[in-house]
């Protein structure tokens, strides 16, 4: 009671409880144990998901704002159990508040980053995420000495679910292989038709009064500027929070990486086939009983029943082609870059990027009616992207994908949905056709708008001239009515122009950097990832490094920038050389507690605020945006700040590792134009075909410990890769 009074007093005074007393934590856990002990698995996962969502929101909102959003969800899921256990409403509110405080105030250490080549082990997550992923033991106090109840014995993927209602029992969220596409009733429509969507994030209105129609079997690309609300819309569709989504429609949203545990990669994909796994378990149980009968340890009473059940299992297994599923799962994994050895590795041995591929593989294996993809190419290398393009082109169901890659969209999309100015507008065709159609529509709208404005000015001049003339007053009034009845054509609303401009570097004649017999391994006990490299770069070099993940591309970039030292050989750099390095984990370099101007002042002291702002303006960070905290910027805006870091000081060599991640299609185009105008050398690792073909003149293929120039253009390289995975 004393603890409770203390906490309530501090909350009334507007304070957050900085450190919760251990006894209070034990009290909360014990009380929650009473509520959760009889909960089903979905409820346990849902509570976990609510707390994960609280952590995500806390990065952007105040504690009170998070509390207002999360508390109703926690209370709602626990109300039925609380009523059963005769908890008073204020007791439930108190427990939920303190559980939320406990989670949010446990620390805020950053997560580890994944390495593109997979050379480093995963860095364990810390802070609140670690708290949630550890086993949460809630003690059941209903019986003295009862064993602890383990709610979550391993990490669970963050999910969000529709709010529970008391009238309907909730179904567990499962991944099922969609085998009966043809047998679904004609009355059970698989089209999605949503009218009058109003969607907000916090106080920001993202979509207003728009409709959405997804026809089954069509493949849609959702495009729009960073921060427009594309990912938010995908999450709302996945959570079925929009009216008009058929209840029978199977939906999978590839958003979070797969759980890392001791399950082999291939088996983790096969386990998505719930029915097949259940048949295997049932057959194993029956076979065990048959062996016991043969040994005389079990009676013959149910032998006939087991024989019938075994026959049923074998018939169903053949019908669903259960014996072919491992080959199908293996081919999907192989297409996404998992060789035979990797398919046998435990999922916990993979980095976050590879576990994201596992999530994608599970979704492709399940073949849902509606597949939702949010930047699926971000974690893929070029061979995997090309395989995915071919796979999605043959997809039987509906696809709604967000992507920054023109080539990827063009490869599979039958339609484009443009999110612009809080409105969704659909266009037939791929991205290239969308651009042509939209430009034509904008030209027509501009002509119509200008013609109408000229007509209105002409009529208004007549009204202004004759309104107070007795003879012409009636004519003036009729013109006023014409103006009032005229349906206004809106002026063209255009996205703000994004700019990129890399400064002109000081010219250096001869080689900027030269590799002589360079070899590298991460430790003496591991094989060399790069062997005997010999090459040089000058001011005119424009190189794209291509090849599968794990072949040494990121290692090569770190050797170029001095982040790694070769084991053998020499890296000779010009004494005046300046290198600008853009890491795919560039957010880790930013101090999110500062605004852009303050951050640049901390990195490059001795300049005026105006100089910092002028430089940031070259990368589209201008006006009030330059004074916003970095934590409040979108992923694309943070990328532009990172490009500002790269360009500071006029480097002669730009080293870019996946620079298009988090950028929208238009910004990728602007980046390509800026790199073409740049007068220095550029070495690029990217999965974006358009950026490579726009910027680079040479392709260097990484593989087998070597880096070799490719004798052809990107189209020829694509054909080579396609032949390999075919």
C-alpha positions as CSV (number, residue, x, y, z in Angstrom):
1,X,0.0,0.0,0.0
2,X,2.9,2.3,0.8
3,X,4.5,1.6,-2.5
4,X,1.2,2.2,-4.3
5,X,0.6,5.5,-2.6
6,X,4.2,6.6,-3.4
7,X,3.8,5.7,-7.1
8,X,0.3,7.3,-7.4
9,X,1.6,10.5,-5.8
10,X,4.5,10.8,-8.2
11,X,2.3,10.2,-11.2
12,X,-0.2,12.9,-10.0
13,X,2.8,15.3,-9.8
14,X,3.6,14.4,-13.5
15,X,6.8,12.5,-12.7
16,X,7.8,9.2,-14.2
17,X,9.0,6.6,-11.7
18,X,12.7,6.4,-12.5
19,X,13.5,3.2,-10.6
20,X,10.8,0.8,-9.5
21,X,11.2,-0.9,-6.2
22,X,12.0,-4.6,-6.5
23,X,9.1,-5.5,-4.2
24,X,6.7,-3.5,-6.4
25,X,8.0,-5.4,-9.5
26,X,7.4,-8.7,-7.7
27,X,3.9,-7.6,-6.7
28,X,3.1,-6.7,-10.3
29,X,4.5,-10.0,-11.6
30,X,2.6,-12.0,-9.0
31,X,-0.7,-10.2,-9.8
32,X,-0.3,-10.5,-13.5
33,X,0.5,-14.2,-13.0
34,X,-3.0,-14.7,-11.7
35,X,-4.4,-13.1,-14.9
36,X,-2.2,-14.8,-17.4
37,X,-1.9,-18.3,-16.0
38,X,-5.1,-19.4,-17.9
39,X,-4.6,-17.2,-21.0
40,X,-4.2,-18.8,-24.4
41,X,-1.1,-18.4,-26.4
42,X,-2.5,-15.7,-28.6
43,X,-3.3,-13.5,-25.5
44,X,0.3,-14.0,-24.2
45,X,1.8,-13.0,-27.6
46,X,-0.6,-10.1,-27.8
47,X,0.5,-8.7,-24.4
48,X,4.1,-9.1,-25.6
49,X,3.2,-7.3,-28.9
50,X,1.6,-4.4,-27.0
51,X,4.7,-3.9,-24.9
52,X,6.9,-4.0,-28.1
53,X,4.7,-1.4,-29.6
54,X,5.0,0.8,-26.5
55,X,8.8,0.7,-26.9
56,X,8.6,1.7,-30.6
57,X,6.2,4.6,-29.8
58,X,8.5,5.7,-26.9
59,X,11.2,6.6,-29.4
60,X,8.9,9.2,-31.0
61,X,6.4,10.3,-28.3
62,X,6.3,11.4,-24.7
63,X,5.6,8.9,-21.9
64,X,2.1,10.3,-21.4
65,X,1.3,10.0,-25.1
66,X,2.5,6.4,-25.1
67,X,0.5,5.7,-22.0
68,X,-2.7,7.1,-23.5
69,X,-2.3,4.8,-26.6
70,X,-1.1,1.6,-24.9
71,X,-3.1,1.5,-21.6
72,X,-6.5,0.9,-23.2
73,X,-5.0,-2.1,-25.1
74,X,-3.5,-3.6,-22.0
75,X,-6.6,-3.1,-20.0
76,X,-8.9,-4.5,-22.7
77,X,-6.9,-7.8,-23.1
78,X,-6.9,-8.3,-19.3
79,X,-10.4,-7.2,-18.3
80,X,-12.1,-10.6,-18.7
81,X,-9.4,-12.3,-16.6
82,X,-9.5,-9.5,-14.0
83,X,-13.3,-9.8,-13.6
84,X,-12.9,-13.6,-13.2
85,X,-10.3,-13.1,-10.4
86,X,-12.5,-10.3,-8.8
87,X,-9.8,-7.6,-9.2
88,X,-11.2,-4.1,-8.8
89,X,-10.9,-1.9,-11.9
90,X,-8.5,0.5,-10.2
91,X,-6.3,-2.5,-9.3
92,X,-6.1,-3.5,-12.9
93,X,-5.3,0.0,-14.0
94,X,-2.6,0.3,-11.4
95,X,-0.9,-3.0,-12.5
96,X,-1.0,-2.1,-16.2
97,X,0.4,1.4,-15.5
98,X,3.3,-0.1,-13.5
99,X,4.0,-2.8,-16.1
100,X,4.2,-0.2,-18.8
101,X,6.6,1.9,-16.6
102,X,8.7,-1.1,-15.8
103,X,9.2,-1.9,-19.5
104,X,9.7,1.6,-20.8
105,X,12.2,2.6,-18.0
106,X,14.3,-0.5,-18.1
107,X,16.9,1.2,-20.3
108,X,17.3,2.4,-23.9
109,X,20.5,0.9,-25.2
110,X,20.8,0.7,-29.0
111,X,20.6,-2.5,-31.0
112,X,23.5,-4.2,-32.6
113,X,23.9,-3.8,-36.4
114,X,24.0,-6.5,-39.0
115,X,27.0,-6.9,-41.3
116,X,26.2,-7.3,-45.0
117,X,28.8,-10.0,-45.5
118,X,27.9,-12.0,-42.4
119,X,31.4,-11.9,-41.0
120,X,30.4,-10.7,-37.5
121,X,28.2,-12.5,-35.0
122,X,25.0,-10.8,-34.0
123,X,25.3,-8.2,-31.2
124,X,22.8,-9.1,-28.5
125,X,20.0,-6.6,-28.1
126,X,19.9,-4.6,-24.9
127,X,17.6,-2.4,-22.9
128,X,13.8,-2.9,-23.1
129,X,13.9,-5.2,-26.1
130,X,16.2,-7.6,-24.2
131,X,13.8,-7.4,-21.2
132,X,11.0,-8.5,-23.4
133,X,12.9,-11.2,-25.2
134,X,14.1,-12.9,-22.0
135,X,11.9,-15.5,-20.4
136,X,9.1,-13.6,-18.4
137,X,8.2,-15.7,-15.4
138,X,4.9,-14.8,-13.8
139,X,4.1,-16.5,-10.5
140,X,0.7,-18.0,-10.1
141,X,-0.4,-17.0,-6.6
142,X,-3.6,-18.9,-6.6
143,X,-1.9,-22.0,-5.3
144,X,0.9,-22.0,-2.7
145,X,4.1,-23.4,-4.1
146,X,2.9,-23.6,-7.6
147,X,5.5,-23.7,-10.4
148,X,6.2,-20.5,-12.2
149,X,4.4,-19.9,-15.5
150,X,6.7,-19.1,-18.4
151,X,4.8,-16.7,-20.6
152,X,7.5,-16.3,-23.3
153,X,10.4,-18.7,-23.2
154,X,12.0,-17.4,-26.5
155,X,11.7,-14.2,-28.5
156,X,8.5,-13.7,-30.3
157,X,8.0,-11.6,-33.5
158,X,6.3,-8.3,-33.0
159,X,2.7,-8.7,-34.1
160,X,-0.3,-6.4,-33.9
161,X,-3.8,-7.8,-33.7
162,X,-7.4,-6.6,-33.8
163,X,-8.9,-5.6,-30.5
164,X,-10.6,-8.5,-28.8
165,X,-14.3,-8.5,-28.3
166,X,-16.1,-10.4,-25.5
167,X,-18.6,-11.9,-28.0
168,X,-16.2,-13.8,-30.2
169,X,-13.4,-16.2,-29.3
170,X,-10.1,-15.1,-30.9
171,X,-8.4,-17.4,-33.4
172,X,-4.6,-18.0,-33.2
173,X,-2.7,-16.2,-35.9
174,X,-1.1,-19.0,-37.9
175,X,0.8,-19.3,-41.2
176,X,-1.0,-21.9,-43.4
177,X,0.0,-23.1,-46.8
178,X,-2.7,-21.8,-49.2
179,X,-3.4,-25.0,-51.3
180,X,-7.1,-24.7,-52.1
181,X,-7.1,-21.6,-54.2
182,X,-9.4,-23.0,-56.9
183,X,-11.8,-24.6,-54.5
184,X,-12.8,-21.5,-52.6
185,X,-16.4,-20.6,-52.9
186,X,-17.2,-18.0,-55.6
187,X,-19.3,-16.2,-53.0
188,X,-16.2,-15.8,-50.8
189,X,-14.6,-12.8,-52.6
190,X,-10.9,-12.3,-52.4
191,X,-11.0,-8.7,-53.6
192,X,-10.3,-6.0,-51.1
193,X,-12.6,-2.9,-51.4
194,X,-12.2,-0.3,-48.7
195,X,-14.1,3.0,-48.9
196,X,-13.4,6.3,-47.2
197,X,-10.0,5.6,-45.5
198,X,-9.0,8.1,-42.9
199,X,-5.6,7.2,-41.5
200,X,-3.5,9.2,-39.0
201,X,-0.2,8.7,-37.2
202,X,-0.3,10.7,-34.0
203,X,-1.7,14.1,-34.9
204,X,-0.5,13.8,-38.5
205,X,-3.3,13.0,-41.1
206,X,-1.8,10.6,-43.6
207,X,-4.8,9.6,-45.7
208,X,-8.1,11.3,-45.9
209,X,-11.4,10.1,-47.5
210,X,-9.6,7.8,-50.0
211,X,-10.8,4.4,-51.3
212,X,-8.7,1.3,-52.0
213,X,-9.5,-1.6,-54.3
214,X,-7.3,-4.6,-54.7
215,X,-8.5,-7.1,-57.2
216,X,-7.5,-10.7,-56.6
217,X,-4.6,-11.8,-58.8
218,X,-3.4,-8.3,-59.5
219,X,0.1,-7.1,-58.3
220,X,0.2,-3.6,-56.9
221,X,3.1,-1.3,-56.2
222,X,2.4,1.4,-53.5
223,X,4.5,4.4,-54.2
224,X,4.8,7.9,-52.7
225,X,7.3,10.1,-50.9
226,X,9.0,9.1,-47.6
227,X,6.7,9.7,-44.6
228,X,3.5,9.7,-46.7
229,X,2.1,6.7,-44.8
230,X,2.8,3.7,-47.1
231,X,4.1,1.4,-44.3
232,X,1.3,2.6,-42.0
233,X,-1.3,1.6,-44.6
234,X,0.3,-1.9,-45.0
235,X,0.2,-2.4,-41.2
236,X,-3.5,-1.4,-41.0
237,X,-4.4,-3.8,-43.9
238,X,-2.4,-6.6,-42.2
239,X,-4.2,-6.0,-38.9
240,X,-7.6,-5.9,-40.7
241,X,-8.3,-2.5,-39.2
242,X,-10.0,-1.3,-42.4
243,X,-13.5,-2.2,-43.2
244,X,-13.9,-4.1,-46.5
245,X,-11.3,-6.9,-46.0
246,X,-13.0,-10.3,-46.4
247,X,-12.7,-12.4,-43.3
248,X,-11.8,-15.5,-45.3
249,X,-8.8,-13.7,-47.0
250,X,-5.4,-15.0,-45.9
251,X,-2.9,-12.1,-45.4
252,X,0.8,-12.2,-44.7
253,X,2.9,-9.0,-44.0
254,X,6.6,-9.5,-44.3
255,X,7.8,-6.8,-41.9
256,X,9.8,-8.5,-39.1
257,X,12.7,-10.9,-39.1
258,X,12.2,-14.5,-38.2
259,X,12.8,-15.7,-34.7
260,X,16.3,-17.0,-34.0
261,X,16.4,-20.4,-32.3
262,X,17.8,-23.9,-32.8
263,X,15.5,-24.7,-35.7
264,X,17.4,-25.3,-39.0
265,X,16.6,-22.7,-41.7
266,X,14.9,-25.3,-44.0
267,X,12.8,-26.7,-41.1
268,X,11.7,-23.2,-40.1
269,X,10.2,-22.7,-43.5
270,X,8.6,-26.1,-43.5
271,X,7.0,-25.4,-40.1
272,X,5.0,-22.7,-41.8
273,X,3.0,-25.6,-43.3
274,X,0.9,-26.3,-40.1
275,X,-1.1,-29.1,-41.7
276,X,1.9,-31.0,-42.9
277,X,3.7,-30.7,-39.6
278,X,0.5,-31.9,-37.8
279,X,0.2,-35.0,-40.1
280,X,3.9,-35.9,-39.4
281,X,3.4,-35.6,-35.7
282,X,0.2,-37.8,-35.8
283,X,1.9,-40.4,-37.9
284,X,4.9,-40.5,-35.5
285,X,2.6,-41.0,-32.5
286,X,0.7,-43.9,-34.3
287,X,4.0,-45.6,-35.4
288,X,5.2,-45.4,-31.8
289,X,2.1,-47.2,-30.6
290,X,2.5,-49.9,-33.3
291,X,6.1,-50.5,-32.2
292,X,4.9,-50.9,-28.6
293,X,2.3,-53.5,-29.7
294,X,4.9,-55.4,-31.6
295,X,7.0,-55.5,-28.4
296,X,4.0,-56.7,-26.4
297,X,3.9,-53.5,-24.3
298,X,0.5,-52.3,-25.5
299,X,-2.8,-54.1,-26.0
300,X,-4.4,-54.7,-29.4
301,X,-7.8,-53.1,-28.6
302,X,-7.2,-49.9,-30.7
303,X,-5.0,-51.5,-33.4
304,X,-7.8,-51.3,-36.0
305,X,-8.5,-47.7,-35.2
306,X,-4.8,-46.8,-35.5
307,X,-4.7,-48.6,-38.9
308,X,-7.6,-46.5,-40.2
309,X,-6.2,-43.3,-38.9
310,X,-2.8,-44.1,-40.4
311,X,-4.4,-44.7,-43.8
312,X,-6.3,-41.4,-43.5
313,X,-3.0,-39.6,-42.7
314,X,-1.2,-41.1,-45.7
315,X,-4.0,-40.3,-48.1
316,X,-4.1,-36.6,-46.9
317,X,-0.3,-36.4,-47.0
318,X,-0.3,-37.6,-50.6
319,X,-3.2,-35.2,-51.5
320,X,-1.3,-32.2,-50.2
321,X,1.9,-33.5,-51.9
322,X,3.7,-33.4,-48.5
323,X,6.7,-35.2,-49.9
324,X,7.3,-32.4,-52.4
325,X,7.2,-29.6,-49.9
326,X,10.9,-29.8,-48.7
327,X,12.0,-29.4,-52.3
328,X,9.8,-26.4,-52.8
329,X,11.0,-24.8,-49.5
330,X,14.6,-25.5,-50.4
331,X,14.2,-23.9,-53.9
332,X,12.8,-20.8,-52.3
333,X,15.6,-20.6,-49.8
334,X,18.2,-21.2,-52.6
335,X,16.7,-18.4,-54.7
336,X,17.0,-16.0,-51.7
337,X,20.7,-16.9,-51.3
338,X,20.7,-19.9,-48.9
339,X,23.0,-22.7,-50.1
340,X,22.7,-26.2,-48.8
341,X,24.9,-25.7,-45.9
342,X,23.1,-22.5,-44.9
343,X,19.8,-24.3,-45.1
344,X,21.0,-26.7,-42.4
345,X,22.2,-23.9,-40.1
346,X,20.2,-22.9,-37.0
347,X,18.2,-19.8,-37.4
348,X,19.9,-18.2,-34.3
349,X,23.2,-18.3,-36.2
350,X,22.0,-15.9,-38.9
351,X,22.3,-12.1,-38.7
352,X,19.2,-10.0,-38.8
353,X,19.4,-9.5,-42.5
354,X,19.4,-13.2,-43.2
355,X,16.5,-13.8,-40.7
356,X,14.6,-11.2,-42.7
357,X,15.1,-13.3,-45.8
358,X,13.8,-16.3,-43.8
359,X,10.6,-14.4,-43.0
360,X,10.2,-13.7,-46.7
361,X,10.9,-17.3,-47.6
362,X,8.1,-18.5,-45.1
363,X,5.7,-16.0,-46.7
364,X,6.4,-17.1,-50.2
365,X,6.1,-20.8,-49.2
366,X,2.7,-20.1,-47.6
367,X,1.2,-18.5,-50.7
368,X,-1.3,-16.2,-49.0
369,X,-4.2,-14.6,-50.9
370,X,-2.7,-11.2,-50.2
371,X,1.0,-10.8,-49.7
372,X,2.2,-7.4,-48.2
373,X,5.8,-6.5,-48.8
374,X,7.6,-3.5,-47.3
375,X,10.9,-2.8,-49.1
376,X,11.6,-6.5,-49.6
377,X,14.8,-5.8,-51.6
378,X,16.6,-3.9,-48.8
379,X,18.2,-7.0,-47.4
380,X,18.8,-8.8,-50.7
381,X,21.8,-8.9,-53.1
382,X,21.4,-8.6,-56.8
383,X,21.1,-12.4,-57.5
384,X,18.3,-12.7,-54.9
385,X,16.5,-9.6,-56.2
386,X,16.5,-11.0,-59.7
387,X,15.2,-14.4,-58.4
388,X,12.4,-12.6,-56.4
389,X,11.4,-10.6,-59.5
390,X,10.9,-13.8,-61.4
391,X,9.1,-15.5,-58.6
392,X,6.6,-12.6,-58.0
393,X,5.9,-12.3,-61.7
394,X,4.4,-15.9,-61.5
395,X,2.6,-15.2,-58.2
396,X,-1.1,-16.4,-58.3
397,X,-2.5,-14.3,-55.5
398,X,-2.6,-10.5,-54.8
399,X,0.6,-8.5,-54.0
400,X,0.8,-5.0,-52.5
401,X,4.4,-3.9,-52.2
402,X,6.3,-0.8,-51.2
403,X,9.6,-0.5,-53.0
404,X,12.1,2.3,-53.9
405,X,13.4,0.3,-56.9
406,X,12.0,1.1,-60.3
407,X,13.4,-2.0,-61.9
408,X,11.9,-4.2,-59.2
409,X,8.4,-2.6,-59.5
410,X,8.6,-2.8,-63.3
411,X,9.4,-6.5,-63.1
412,X,6.1,-7.6,-61.5
413,X,3.6,-4.7,-61.0
414,X,0.3,-4.8,-63.0
415,X,-0.9,-1.6,-61.2
416,X,0.6,1.3,-59.3
417,X,-1.2,3.0,-56.3
418,X,0.1,6.5,-55.8
419,X,-0.2,8.0,-52.3
420,X,0.1,11.7,-52.7
421,X,-1.4,14.7,-50.9
422,X,-3.3,12.3,-48.5
423,X,-5.0,10.6,-51.4
424,X,-4.7,7.1,-53.0
425,X,-5.0,7.0,-56.8
426,X,-4.7,3.9,-58.9
427,X,-3.0,3.6,-62.3
428,X,-2.8,0.6,-64.6
429,X,0.6,-0.7,-65.7
430,X,4.1,-0.7,-64.1
431,X,6.1,2.3,-62.8
432,X,7.2,3.5,-66.3
433,X,3.6,3.5,-67.5
434,X,2.5,5.2,-64.3
435,X,5.0,8.0,-64.9
436,X,3.9,8.6,-68.5
437,X,0.2,8.5,-67.5
438,X,0.6,10.8,-64.5
439,X,2.7,13.4,-66.5
440,X,0.1,13.5,-69.2
441,X,-2.7,13.9,-66.6
442,X,-0.7,16.7,-64.9
443,X,-0.2,18.5,-68.2
444,X,-3.9,18.2,-69.0
445,X,-4.8,19.4,-65.5
446,X,-2.4,22.4,-65.8
447,X,-3.9,23.4,-69.2
448,X,-7.5,23.1,-67.9
449,X,-6.6,25.0,-64.7
450,X,-4.9,27.8,-66.6
451,X,-7.9,28.0,-69.1
452,X,-10.4,28.1,-66.2
453,X,-8.5,30.8,-64.4
454,X,-8.3,32.9,-67.5
455,X,-12.1,32.5,-68.0
456,X,-12.8,33.4,-64.4
457,X,-10.6,36.5,-64.6
458,X,-12.4,37.6,-67.8
459,X,-15.8,37.1,-66.2
460,X,-14.7,38.8,-63.0
461,X,-13.5,41.9,-65.0
462,X,-16.9,42.1,-66.5
463,X,-18.6,41.9,-63.1
464,X,-16.3,44.5,-61.6
465,X,-16.9,46.9,-64.5
466,X,-20.7,46.6,-64.7
467,X,-21.9,45.5,-61.2
468,X,-23.0,49.0,-60.2
469,X,-24.3,50.0,-63.6
470,X,-28.2,50.0,-63.7
471,X,-28.4,49.0,-67.3
472,X,-25.9,46.1,-67.0
473,X,-26.5,45.0,-63.4
474,X,-28.6,42.0,-64.4
475,X,-25.9,40.8,-66.8
476,X,-23.3,41.3,-64.0
477,X,-25.5,39.2,-61.6
478,X,-25.8,36.4,-64.2
479,X,-22.0,36.3,-64.5
480,X,-21.7,36.1,-60.7
481,X,-24.0,33.1,-60.7
482,X,-21.8,31.5,-63.5
483,X,-18.7,32.0,-61.2
484,X,-20.6,30.5,-58.2
485,X,-21.8,27.4,-60.2
486,X,-18.4,26.8,-61.9
487,X,-16.7,23.6,-60.5
488,X,-13.2,24.7,-59.7
489,X,-10.3,22.8,-61.2
490,X,-7.6,22.4,-58.5
491,X,-4.1,23.8,-59.0
492,X,-1.4,21.2,-59.5
493,X,0.0,20.1,-56.2
494,X,3.5,18.9,-56.5
495,X,5.9,17.1,-54.1
496,X,8.6,19.3,-52.7
497,X,11.7,19.2,-54.8
498,X,14.5,17.1,-53.3
499,X,18.1,18.3,-54.1
500,X,21.4,16.5,-54.0
501,X,24.7,18.3,-54.8
502,X,28.1,16.9,-54.0
503,X,30.8,19.6,-53.8
504,X,33.5,19.8,-56.5
505,X,36.7,18.0,-55.1
506,X,40.2,19.2,-55.5
507,X,41.7,17.4,-58.6
508,X,44.3,14.7,-58.0
509,X,46.3,13.4,-60.9
510,X,47.2,9.7,-61.1
511,X,46.0,7.0,-58.7
512,X,43.9,7.9,-55.7
513,X,44.3,4.5,-54.1
514,X,46.1,1.4,-55.1
515,X,45.8,-2.2,-53.9
516,X,49.0,-4.4,-54.2
517,X,48.6,-8.1,-53.4
518,X,46.0,-7.4,-50.7
519,X,44.5,-10.3,-48.8
520,X,42.2,-10.3,-45.8
521,X,40.7,-12.7,-43.2
522,X,38.8,-11.8,-40.0
523,X,41.0,-14.1,-37.9
524,X,43.9,-16.5,-38.4
525,X,41.6,-19.5,-38.0
526,X,39.1,-18.5,-40.8
527,X,39.7,-18.6,-44.5
528,X,40.7,-15.4,-46.4
529,X,37.6,-13.7,-47.6
530,X,39.6,-11.7,-50.2
531,X,42.9,-12.8,-51.8
532,X,45.6,-11.1,-53.7
533,X,43.8,-8.0,-54.9
534,X,45.6,-5.8,-57.4
535,X,43.9,-2.7,-58.8
536,X,43.9,1.1,-58.7
537,X,41.3,3.9,-58.7
538,X,41.6,7.4,-60.3
539,X,39.3,10.4,-60.4
540,X,37.3,9.0,-63.4
541,X,36.6,5.6,-61.8
542,X,32.9,4.6,-61.5
543,X,32.7,1.1,-60.1
544,X,29.8,-1.1,-58.9
545,X,30.7,-4.1,-56.8
546,X,28.2,-6.9,-57.4
547,X,27.9,-10.5,-56.2
548,X,26.1,-12.5,-53.5
549,X,26.1,-11.5,-49.9
550,X,29.0,-12.8,-47.9
551,X,31.5,-12.6,-50.8
552,X,33.4,-9.7,-49.4
553,X,31.7,-6.5,-50.8
554,X,31.4,-4.7,-47.5
555,X,34.9,-5.9,-46.5
556,X,36.3,-4.4,-49.7
557,X,34.6,-1.1,-48.9
558,X,36.1,-1.1,-45.3
559,X,39.6,-1.8,-46.8
560,X,39.1,1.2,-49.2
561,X,38.1,3.5,-46.3
562,X,40.8,2.4,-43.9
563,X,38.2,0.7,-41.6
564,X,40.2,-2.6,-41.9
565,X,43.9,-3.3,-42.4
566,X,45.0,-6.0,-44.8
567,X,46.7,-9.1,-43.6
568,X,48.9,-9.2,-46.6
569,X,49.9,-6.7,-49.2
570,X,49.6,-2.9,-49.3
571,X,46.9,-0.3,-49.7
572,X,48.6,2.9,-51.0
573,X,46.6,6.1,-50.8
574,X,47.4,9.5,-52.2
575,X,48.4,11.9,-49.3
576,X,45.8,14.4,-50.3
577,X,43.0,11.9,-50.7
578,X,39.7,12.5,-48.9
579,X,37.2,9.7,-48.7
580,X,33.4,10.1,-48.1
581,X,31.9,6.8,-46.8
582,X,28.1,6.1,-46.6
583,X,27.4,3.0,-44.5
584,X,24.2,1.0,-44.9
585,X,24.0,1.4,-41.1
586,X,24.4,5.1,-41.3
587,X,21.8,5.9,-38.6
588,X,24.3,4.5,-36.1
589,X,26.6,7.5,-36.9
590,X,23.9,10.1,-36.0
591,X,23.3,11.6,-32.6
592,X,19.5,11.5,-32.6
593,X,19.3,13.8,-29.6
594,X,20.6,16.8,-31.7
595,X,19.1,18.6,-34.7
596,X,21.0,18.5,-38.0
597,X,22.8,21.9,-37.5
598,X,23.9,21.0,-33.9
599,X,25.1,17.6,-35.1
600,X,27.3,19.1,-37.9
601,X,28.6,21.6,-35.4
602,X,29.7,18.7,-33.1
603,X,31.3,16.8,-36.0
604,X,32.9,19.8,-37.7
605,X,33.4,22.6,-35.2
606,X,34.6,26.1,-36.2
607,X,32.0,27.1,-38.7
608,X,28.9,29.3,-38.6
609,X,25.3,28.0,-38.3
610,X,24.7,29.5,-41.7
611,X,27.5,27.5,-43.3
612,X,26.1,24.2,-41.8
613,X,22.6,25.1,-43.1
614,X,23.9,26.0,-46.6
615,X,25.7,22.6,-46.8
616,X,22.6,20.7,-45.5
617,X,20.5,22.5,-48.0
618,X,22.4,20.8,-50.8
619,X,20.9,17.5,-49.6
620,X,17.3,18.7,-49.1
621,X,17.6,19.4,-45.4
622,X,16.6,23.1,-45.3
623,X,14.2,25.4,-43.4
624,X,12.6,24.1,-40.2
625,X,13.7,20.6,-41.2
626,X,17.3,21.5,-40.3
627,X,16.2,22.4,-36.8
628,X,14.2,19.3,-36.1
629,X,15.7,16.7,-33.8
630,X,17.2,13.9,-35.8
631,X,15.1,11.4,-33.9
632,X,11.9,12.9,-35.4
633,X,13.1,12.7,-39.1
634,X,12.0,9.9,-41.4
635,X,14.4,7.2,-42.6
636,X,14.9,9.0,-45.9
637,X,15.6,12.4,-44.2
638,X,18.1,10.7,-41.9
639,X,19.8,9.3,-45.0
640,X,20.1,12.8,-46.5
641,X,21.7,14.0,-43.3
642,X,24.2,11.1,-43.7
643,X,24.9,12.1,-47.3
644,X,25.7,15.6,-46.0
645,X,28.3,14.0,-43.8
646,X,29.7,12.1,-46.8
647,X,30.0,15.3,-48.9
648,X,31.6,17.5,-46.2
649,X,35.1,18.7,-47.1
650,X,34.9,17.8,-50.8
651,X,36.1,14.2,-51.0
652,X,37.7,12.9,-54.1
653,X,36.3,9.3,-53.5
654,X,32.8,8.4,-52.6
655,X,32.3,4.9,-51.1
656,X,28.6,4.1,-50.9
657,X,27.2,0.9,-49.3
658,X,23.5,0.4,-50.2
659,X,22.7,4.2,-50.4
660,X,19.2,3.7,-51.7
661,X,17.8,2.0,-48.6
662,X,15.1,4.2,-47.0
663,X,14.9,6.5,-50.0
664,X,11.8,6.8,-52.2
665,X,11.9,6.3,-56.0
666,X,12.1,10.0,-56.8
667,X,14.9,10.6,-54.4
668,X,16.9,7.7,-55.8
669,X,16.6,9.4,-59.2
670,X,17.9,12.7,-57.8
671,X,20.8,10.8,-56.1
672,X,21.7,9.2,-59.4
673,X,21.7,12.6,-61.2
674,X,23.9,14.1,-58.4
675,X,26.4,11.3,-58.6
676,X,26.6,11.8,-62.4
677,X,27.4,15.5,-61.9
678,X,30.0,14.6,-59.2
679,X,33.6,15.1,-60.5
680,X,35.3,12.5,-58.3
681,X,35.6,8.7,-58.2
682,X,32.7,6.5,-56.9
683,X,32.7,2.9,-55.6
684,X,29.2,1.6,-55.1
685,X,27.5,-1.4,-53.6
686,X,23.8,-1.5,-54.4
687,X,20.9,-3.8,-55.4
688,X,19.2,-0.9,-57.3
689,X,19.6,-1.6,-61.0
690,X,18.7,1.9,-62.1
691,X,21.3,3.6,-59.9
692,X,24.0,1.2,-61.1
693,X,23.2,1.7,-64.7
694,X,22.9,5.5,-64.3
695,X,26.2,6.0,-62.3
696,X,28.7,3.2,-63.0
697,X,30.8,2.4,-66.0
698,X,32.5,-0.7,-64.6
699,X,31.1,-3.8,-62.9
700,X,33.4,-5.8,-60.5
701,X,32.1,-9.2,-59.5
702,X,33.0,-10.5,-56.0
703,X,33.2,-14.2,-55.4
704,X,35.5,-17.0,-54.5
705,X,37.8,-14.6,-52.7
706,X,38.6,-12.5,-55.7
707,X,37.2,-9.4,-57.4
708,X,37.2,-9.5,-61.2
709,X,36.0,-6.9,-63.8
710,X,32.9,-8.2,-65.6
711,X,33.3,-8.1,-69.4
712,X,29.9,-6.5,-70.2
713,X,27.1,-4.2,-69.1
714,X,24.5,-4.8,-66.3
715,X,22.1,-6.4,-68.7
716,X,24.7,-9.0,-69.6
717,X,25.4,-9.6,-65.9
718,X,21.7,-10.1,-65.2
719,X,21.5,-12.8,-67.9
720,X,24.5,-14.6,-66.4
721,X,22.9,-14.6,-62.9
722,X,19.5,-15.7,-64.3
723,X,21.1,-18.6,-66.0
724,X,22.8,-19.6,-62.7
725,X,19.6,-19.7,-60.6
726,X,17.5,-21.2,-63.5
